[in-house]
């Protein structure tokens, strides 16, 4: 697939090179080089990157609409991220801040119900 087409699909599905690199625990430049067909390393790495992209694209299709409408589902996903070893400390701090805002919102909704 042409790099421009693949990048357009990833953008449309809101999947970044960073998302891919984090999910594989590899550097973002490796992902970029593979996608842009500039990677000079092992064929196995190319295959792994494309397999991960495929997996992520399929996974995004299967997501339930609940993640957009159910606050408890979003909260559970935030907890998974907070407890994940794949995120850096600043990323976890961001997720914790979102979690706190979400809980404040839930409390506010309960008080006004």
C-alpha positions in Angstrom: 0.0 0.0 0.0 1.2 3.5 -0.8 2.5 5.4 2.3 0.1 8.3 1.6 -2.9 5.9 1.5 -1.9 4.1 4.7 -1.3 7.4 6.5 -4.7 8.6 5.4 -6.4 5.5 6.8 -4.5 5.8 10.1 -5.4 9.5 10.3 -9.1 8.7 9.6 -9.1 6.0 12.3 -7.2 8.3 14.7 -4.2 6.0 15.0 -0.8 7.8 15.3 2.7 6.5 14.6 3.2 7.1 18.4 0.2 4.8 19.2 1.8 2.1 17.1 5.2 2.5 18.5 3.9 2.4 22.1 1.8 -0.7 21.5 4.9 -2.4 20.1 7.5 -0.9 22.5 9.6 0.3 19.6 10.7 3.7 18.6 8.5 6.0 16.6 11.1 6.6 13.9 11.1 2.9 13.1 7.3 3.0 12.6 7.7 6.0 10.5 10.4 4.5 8.4 8.4 1.3 7.8 5.3 3.1 6.8 7.2 5.5 4.6 9.0 2.5 3.0 12.4 3.8 4.1 13.2 1.2 6.7 16.5 -0.6 6.1 16.4 -3.2 8.9 15.1 -6.7 9.1 12.0 -7.8 7.2 10.7 -9.3 10.4 10.3 -5.8 11.9 8.4 -4.6 8.8 6.1 -7.6 9.1 5.6 -6.9 12.8 4.8 -3.2 12.3 2.2 -4.0 9.5 0.7 -6.8 11.6 0.3 -4.4 14.5 -1.3 -1.8 12.3 -3.7 -4.4 11.0 -4.5 -5.5 14.5 -5.1 -1.9 15.6 -7.3 -1.1 12.6 -9.4 -4.2 13.3 -9.6 -3.5 17.0 -10.8 0.0 16.4 -13.6 -1.3 14.2 -14.8 -3.6 16.9 -15.0 -0.9 19.6 -18.5 -0.6 21.0 -20.3 2.7 20.9 -20.3 2.5 24.7 -16.9 4.2 24.8 -18.5 7.3 23.4 -21.7 7.3 25.5 -21.1 5.3 28.7 -19.1 7.2 31.3 -18.3 4.0 33.3 -16.8 2.4 30.3 -14.6 5.4 29.6 -13.6 5.3 33.3 -12.6 1.7 33.1 -10.5 2.4 30.0 -8.7 5.2 31.8 -8.0 2.8 34.7 -6.4 0.3 32.3 -4.2 3.1 30.9 -3.2 4.3 34.4 -2.3 0.7 35.4 -0.4 0.0 32.1 3.4 -0.3 32.2 3.5 0.9 28.6 2.8 4.6 29.5 5.4 7.1 30.6 5.0 9.0 33.9 3.8 12.2 32.1 1.3 10.1 30.1 0.0 8.4 33.3 -0.3 11.8 35.0 -2.4 13.0 32.1 -4.7 9.9 32.4 -5.0 10.4 36.1 -6.0 14.1 35.6 -8.6 12.9 33.1 -9.8 10.3 35.5 -10.2 13.0 38.3 -12.1 15.3 35.9 -14.4 12.4 34.8 -15.1 11.6 38.5 -15.8 15.2 39.2 -18.2 15.3 36.3 -19.9 12.1 37.4 -20.3 13.5 40.9 -21.7 16.7 39.5 -24.2 14.8 37.4 -25.3 12.8 40.5 -25.8 16.0 42.5 -28.0 17.5 39.8 -30.0 14.4 39.0 
